[in-house]
Amino acid sequence: MTLELHTAAPGTADEYPFGRRQAWFAFAMTIGLMMVDYLDRQVIVSLFPYIKGEWGVSDRGLGALVSIVSVTVALAGMPIALLADRWSRVRSIAVMATVWSLASIACLFTRNYGQLMAARAFVGLGEAGYGSVGAALIASVFPERMRAGLLAALFASASVGSVLGVMLGGMIATRWGWQAAFGVVGFPGLLLALLYLKVRDYRTVALGPDAAAAQPKPGAAAFAVKALARSRTIRWVCLGAAAQLIVVSSIWAWLPSFLNRYHGMAAGVAGVHAAAIVLVGAAGSMFWGVVVDRVGAGRPRRKAYIMAALCLLTLVLFVPTFAGTGPAMAGGTQIALIALGGFMMTCTVGPVSAIVIHVTHPGLRATGASVLSLFQNLFGLAAGPVIAGSLSDAFGLDTALTVMPLFSAVAALCFVVASRSYEAEVARAARSAENPASRPSATDPVHSPSVARDLRIA
């Protein structure tokens, strides 16, 4: 790992601090680990029928096995991201990947529900901060004009990892037993953690007039909390992102069981069909990330408006689709409509990260992204499966999945409110980047003019 950056003359088209090759290598490695992250996180979804049959766990208890990962990610994410911001993004990511991979392998040896829950909590502890730190790294090595699209692709890779987890989980469970699935999916992360040390990191940016504030100490933490807490845009975007992810996580967690119960599919076959729909969602995430980038070019608040509209379209598609479960709707038609809704529902994943980073001080990008991650995981990814599972126990899974998309309306409202402060906060973040203590020096090869220009854009 090295901090030497590619330099470029001001005003040239080359706005890559490290150069294109190193930027794309960092992107590829970060995407690879994101896939493994969600592979380990979502493999359990296709194992629900086996766990329910062997241990007699309720739907709410099954949902909790998914949610516990998101809870630990949310609670530990911000401290880990702040440490990464002030220490090293690359080393932090390598450590995180090692921890979550070992924890996933440990699930292989559990013998009851409590042990499995504890092991899953450690998976979340390892994954805490990865999405936000990885997003901050990508945002800092690419030009601003590419960020929403690239971050959408980064988080779309989470969908691909989820697909692999659901597919491999069902296939491995059928052949070798459901616990063996955890052992198989845990090992790739250990290899990628070692290779990630080859990624180039960017130098920690000072937070204020005192350059020593760049070091990990209580003063830096206080500055971070104060700087992020005053952002109205971050607050509303985080709430909107969480509300939309309640819908996404509900569909991801319960679709295999829905297909198993209402369409009579075997667990392995249901997992494959659900995985295909998750993959459609990954394509939707990348597609809508590019759309939002282009619609918002020159007028940032348009990004919030288009996300609000897409959330409402998700609601319009899903509610009648799940409400029509039964003889009135053919199985193939319902699955096709669910796939179309899956393409829509991931519309906010990339853009919300880009917006938060856009209004955050350059020295706090990973920490700002971790605030978003906290809301997404604790109030979105963790809440969705448990709420849906509780509704399923009370009213049936079809009713639960009919009700859950109503959270998309909440998301749309939050994005509209966020639009009112977005452009003003973009300008404020640009002024923060021009602070003399955090402005890169033209004589320092690490603090090149191209980096200064990138910070002002962000």
Residue pairs with C-beta under 8 A, 6 or more apart in sequence:
1 88
1 90
1 91
1 197
1 198
1 199
1 200
1 201
2 200
3 200
3 201
3 202
3 203
3 446
4 200
4 445
4 446
5 17
5 18
5 200
5 202
5 445
5 446
5 448
5 451
6 14
6 16
6 17
6 18
6 19
6 22
6 448
6 450
7 445
7 448
7 449
7 450
8 14
8 15
8 16
8 448
8 449
8 450
9 449
9 450
10 449
10 450
10 453
12 450
14 20
14 450
15 143
15 450
15 453
15 454
16 22
16 23
16 141
16 142
16 143
16 450
17 23
17 140
17 141
17 202
17 448
17 450
17 451
17 454
18 26
18 141
18 200
18 202
22 141
22 200
23 141
23 142
25 198
25 199
26 137
26 138
26 141
26 199
26 200
27 138
27 141
27 142
27 150
27 154
29 192
29 195
29 196
29 198
29 199
30 93
30 134
30 137
30 138
30 154
30 199
31 153
31 154
31 157
32 157
32 192
33 93
33 97
33 130
33 134
33 189
33 192
33 193
33 196
34 130
34 131
34 134
34 154
34 155
34 157
34 158
34 161
35 157
35 158
35 160
35 161
35 164
36 97
36 101
36 161
36 185
36 188
36 189
36 192
37 97
37 100
37 127
37 130
37 131
37 158
37 161
37 189
38 157
38 158
38 159
38 160
38 161
38 162
38 165
39 161
39 162
39 164
39 165
39 168
39 185
39 188
40 100
40 101
40 104
40 123
40 127
40 165
40 185
40 186
40 189
41 66
41 69
41 123
41 124
41 127
41 161
41 162
41 165
42 66
42 161
42 162
42 165
42 166
42 169
42 252
43 104
43 165
43 166
43 168
43 169
43 181
43 182
43 185
44 51
44 65
44 66
44 120
44 165
44 169
45 66
45 162
45 165
45 166
45 169
45 252
45 253
45 256
45 271
45 274
46 165
46 166
46 167
46 169
46 170
46 173
46 181
46 256
46 267
46 268
46 270
46 271
46 274
47 169
47 170
47 173
47 178
47 181
48 62
48 256
48 257
49 257
49 260
49 267
50 173
50 178
50 267
51 57
51 62
51 65
51 113
51 116
51 178
52 62
54 178
55 112
55 113
57 113
58 389
58 393
59 257
59 389
59 390
59 392
59 393
59 397
60 386
60 389
60 390
60 393
61 113
61 389
62 385
62 389
63 253
63 254
63 385
63 386
63 388
63 389
63 390
64 117
64 385
64 386
64 389
65 116
65 117
65 120
66 249
66 253
66 381
66 385
67 381
67 382
67 383
67 384
67 385
67 386
68 117
68 120
68 121
68 124
68 382
69 120
69 121
69 123
69 124
69 127
69 381
69 382
70 124
70 249
70 377
70 378
70 380
70 381
70 382
71 121
71 124
71 377
71 378
71 382
72 121
72 122
72 123
72 124
72 125
72 128
73 124
73 125
73 127
73 128
73 129
73 373
73 377
73 381
74 128
74 373
74 374
74 375
74 376
74 377
74 378
74 379
74 382
75 128
75 374
75 378
76 124
76 125
76 128
76 129
77 128
77 129
77 132
77 370
77 373
77 374
77 377
78 129
78 367
78 370
78 371
78 373
78 374
79 129
80 92
80 96
80 128
80 129
80 133
80 370
81 129
81 132
81 133
81 136
81 366
81 367
81 369
81 370
81 373
82 216
82 220
82 221
82 224
82 366
82 367
82 370
83 92
83 216
84 92
84 93
84 129
84 133
84 136
84 366
85 136
85 204
85 224
85 363
85 364
85 365
85 366
85 367
86 204
86 214
86 215
86 216
86 217
86 220
87 204
87 216
88 201
89 133
89 136
89 137
89 201
89 202
89 366
90 137
90 196
90 197
90 199
90 200
90 201
91 197
91 201
92 129
92 133
93 130
93 133
93 134
93 137
93 193
93 196
93 199
94 193
94 194
94 196
94 197
95 193
96 126
96 127
96 128
96 129
96 130
96 133
97 126
97 130
97 189
97 190
97 192
97 193
97 196
98 126
98 189
98 190
98 193
99 122
99 125
99 126
100 122
100 123
100 124
100 125
100 126
100 127
100 130
100 189
101 126
101 186
101 187
101 188
101 189
101 190
101 193
102 126
102 186
102 190
103 119
103 120
103 122
103 123
103 125
103 126
103 186
104 119
104 123
104 182
104 185
104 186
104 189
105 182
105 183
105 186
105 187
106 119
106 122
106 182
107 116
107 119
107 120
107 123
107 179
107 182
107 186
108 179
108 180
108 182
108 183
108 186
109 179
110 116
110 118
110 119
110 179
129 366
129 370
129 373
131 155
131 158
131 369
131 373
132 366
132 367
132 368
132 369
132 370
132 372
132 373
133 366
133 369
133 370
134 154
135 151
135 154
135 155
135 353
135 357
135 365
135 366
135 369
136 357
136 365
136 366
136 368
136 369
137 199
137 201
137 202
137 366
138 147
138 150
138 151
138 154
139 147
139 151
139 353
139 354
139 357
139 365
139 458
140 202
140 362
140 365
140 454
141 200
141 202
142 150
143 454
143 457
144 358
144 454
144 457
144 458
145 293
147 293
147 354
147 357
147 358
148 289
148 290
148 292
148 293
148 296
148 303
148 350
148 351
148 353
148 354
149 286
149 289
149 290
149 293
149 350
150 350
151 289
151 350
151 351
151 353
151 354
151 357
152 285
152 286
152 288
152 289
152 290
152 349
152 350
152 351
153 285
153 286
153 289
153 350
154 350
155 285
155 349
155 350
155 353
156 282
156 283
156 285
156 286
156 289
156 346
156 349
156 350
157 282
158 282
158 349
159 278
159 279
159 281
159 282
159 285
159 346
160 279
160 282
162 252
162 275
162 278
163 275
163 276
163 278
163 279
163 282
164 185
164 275
165 185
166 256
166 271
166 272
166 274
166 275
166 278
167 271
167 272
167 275
168 181
168 184
168 185
169 178
169 181
169 185
169 271
170 256
170 267
170 268
170 269
170 270
170 271
170 272
171 268
171 271
172 178
172 180
172 181
172 184
173 180
173 181
173 267
173 268
174 267
174 268
202 451
203 446
203 447
204 214
204 363
205 214
205 362
205 363
205 438
205 455
206 213
206 214
206 363
206 437
206 438
207 213
207 214
207 220
207 223
207 224
207 227
207 361
207 363
207 364
207 438
208 223
208 435
208 437
208 438
209 435
209 436
209 437
210 219
210 437
211 437
213 219
213 220
213 223
214 220
214 363
224 364
224 367
227 360
227 361
227 364
228 234
228 360
228 364
228 367
228 368
228 371
231 359
231 360
231 421
231 425
232 418
232 420
232 421
232 425
233 355
233 356
233 359
233 418
233 421
233 422
233 425
234 356
234 359
234 360
234 368
234 371
234 372
235 418
236 414
236 415
236 417
236 418
236 421
237 304
237 352
237 355
237 356
237 372
237 414
237 415
237 418
238 352
238 356
238 371
238 372
238 374
238 375
238 376
239 375
239 379
239 410
239 414
240 307
240 311
240 348
240 352
240 410
240 411
240 412
240 413
240 414
240 415
240 418
241 348
241 352
241 372
241 375
241 376
241 380
241 411
242 375
242 376
242 378
242 379
242 380
242 383
243 379
243 380
243 407
243 408
243 410
243 411
243 414
244 311
244 314
244 345
244 347
244 348
244 380
244 407
244 408
244 411
245 376
245 380
245 381
245 384
246 379
246 380
246 383
246 384
246 387
246 404
246 407
247 314
247 318
247 345
247 384
247 404
247 405
247 407
247 408
247 411
248 281
248 345
248 346
248 380
248 381
248 384
249 380
249 381
249 382
249 383
249 384
249 385
250 384
250 385
250 387
250 388
250 400
250 401
250 404
251 277
251 318
251 338
251 341
251 342
251 345
251 401
251 404
252 274
252 278
253 384
253 385
253 388
253 389
254 385
254 388
254 389
254 392
254 397
254 400
254 401
255 270
255 273
255 274
255 277
255 278
255 338
256 267
256 270
256 271
256 273
256 274
257 270
257 397
258 397
258 398
258 401
259 265
259 269
259 270
259 273
259 274
259 335
260 266
260 267
260 270
261 397
262 325
262 397
262 398
263 270
263 331
263 335
265 273
273 335
276 339
277 335
277 338
277 339
277 342
278 342
280 339
280 342
280 343
281 342
281 343
281 345
281 346
282 346
283 343
284 342
284 343
284 344
284 345
284 346
284 347
285 346
285 347
285 349
285 350
286 350
287 343
288 310
288 344
288 346
288 347
288 348
288 350
288 351
289 349
289 350
289 351
289 354
291 306
292 303
292 306
292 307
292 347
292 350
292 351
293 303
293 351
293 354
295 302
295 303
295 306
296 302
296 303
296 306
300 355
300 358
300 422
300 423
300 426
301 419
301 420
301 422
301 423
303 351
303 354
303 355
303 422
304 355
304 415
304 416
304 418
304 419
304 422
305 415
305 416
305 419
307 347
307 348
307 351
307 352
307 411
307 412
307 415
308 411
308 412
308 413
308 415
308 416
309 412
310 344
310 347
310 348
311 347
311 348
311 408
311 409
311 411
311 412
311 415
312 408
312 409
312 412
313 344
314 341
314 344
314 345
314 347
314 405
314 408
315 405
315 406
315 408
315 409
317 337
317 340
317 341
317 344
317 405
318 338
318 341
318 345
318 401
318 402
318 404
318 405
318 408
319 402
319 405
319 406
321 329
321 334
321 337
321 338
321 341
322 338
322 398
322 401
322 402
322 405
323 402
324 334
325 334
325 398
325 402
326 398
341 405
345 408
348 411
348 415
352 372
353 369
353 372
355 418
355 422
356 368
356 369
356 371
356 372
357 365
357 368
357 369
357 458
358 426
358 429
358 458
359 368
359 422
359 425
359 426
359 428
359 429
360 367
360 368
360 369
360 429
361 368
361 429
361 432
361 433
361 438
362 429
362 432
362 433
362 438
362 455
362 458
363 438
365 458
384 404
387 404
388 397
388 400
388 401
388 404
389 400
391 399
391 400
391 403
391 404
392 399
392 400
429 458
430 456
430 457
430 458
432 438
433 439
433 452
433 455
433 456
433 458
434 456
438 455
439 452
439 455
440 446
440 447
440 448
440 449
440 451
440 452
440 455
441 447
442 448
442 449
442 452
